[in-house]
Amino acid sequence: MSQSTHRYLKSIQGKSDAELRDLVGELKGKQFDNRFERSMGRLVNYRLVPETKRKLAVVLTLLRERELAAEKGASGRNGGQG
């Protein structure tokens, strides 16, 4: 994991799941805009495309890790059933 990705992960770890889901929506919108601008030849900073993709992956991974942890905790409480 690159330093910038690691810093980004640290900056979002304290956010709630709802805030992270909002962030996913923002990043998907930004990703769409970046791709559209690139296709029109108007995107000035081409690094925004993979950078946004990477940030989106980090947020989605964090959400999935939390989901799995919650499932594991729930299954541990009911005797492994579930």
N, C-alpha and C positions, 0 to 999 in steps of 0.2 A: 504494500500500500504506500503510495507516495505521501510525502509530507503534507501537501495541500489537501489530499483526500483525508488523511488522518486528522488534520486540523478541522476540516469540515465536519467529520464524524463527531469529534469532541464538541463542536459548537451546537449540534442538534440533539445530542443524547439526552439533554435535560428537558426536551419538549415532550408534551403529551402526545398520545396517539392521534387525537383530533388535530392538533397543530401539524403533525407530520403528514396526515392525510391532506390537509390544506396545502402544505408545501409540495406534495406530489402533484396536485392540480396546477399549482403555479409553475412548477418545473416542466410539466407536460405542455403547458401553454407556451412557455419560453422555448421549449424544444421545437414545437410546431412553428413558432415565429422565426426562429433561427434557420430552420430548414427552408421555409418559404423564402426568406430574404436571400439565402444562399442560392436557391434555384433561380431567383430573379436577378442575381448578380449584384445585389445591394448590400450583402453582408460584408462588413469591413473586417471584423475580427473572426476569422474562421475557426479559431481555437474554442469559440463558444459552443460549437456543436458537440465535440466530444466531452468538453468540460460539463455541459449541462447533462449529457447522457450519464456521465460518471456520478454526478451528484444525485440524479434520479435513482440510479442503482443503489447508492449508499442508503438513501432514505427508504426505499422499498425493502432492502435487506434488513435494516433496523426494525422496520415494522413486522417483517416476517419472523425475525428472531424473538421479538416480544410476543407475537402470537403463539409461537411454538413453546415458549417458556410458560405462557399462561395455560396452554393445553397440558403441558407436562405437570404443572402444579395442580391442575384440576383432576387429572387422572391419578395423581398420587394421593389425593384426598379421598377418593372413592374406591380405594383398594385396587387400582389398576384397571378398573372397568371403564371403558369409554373411549 
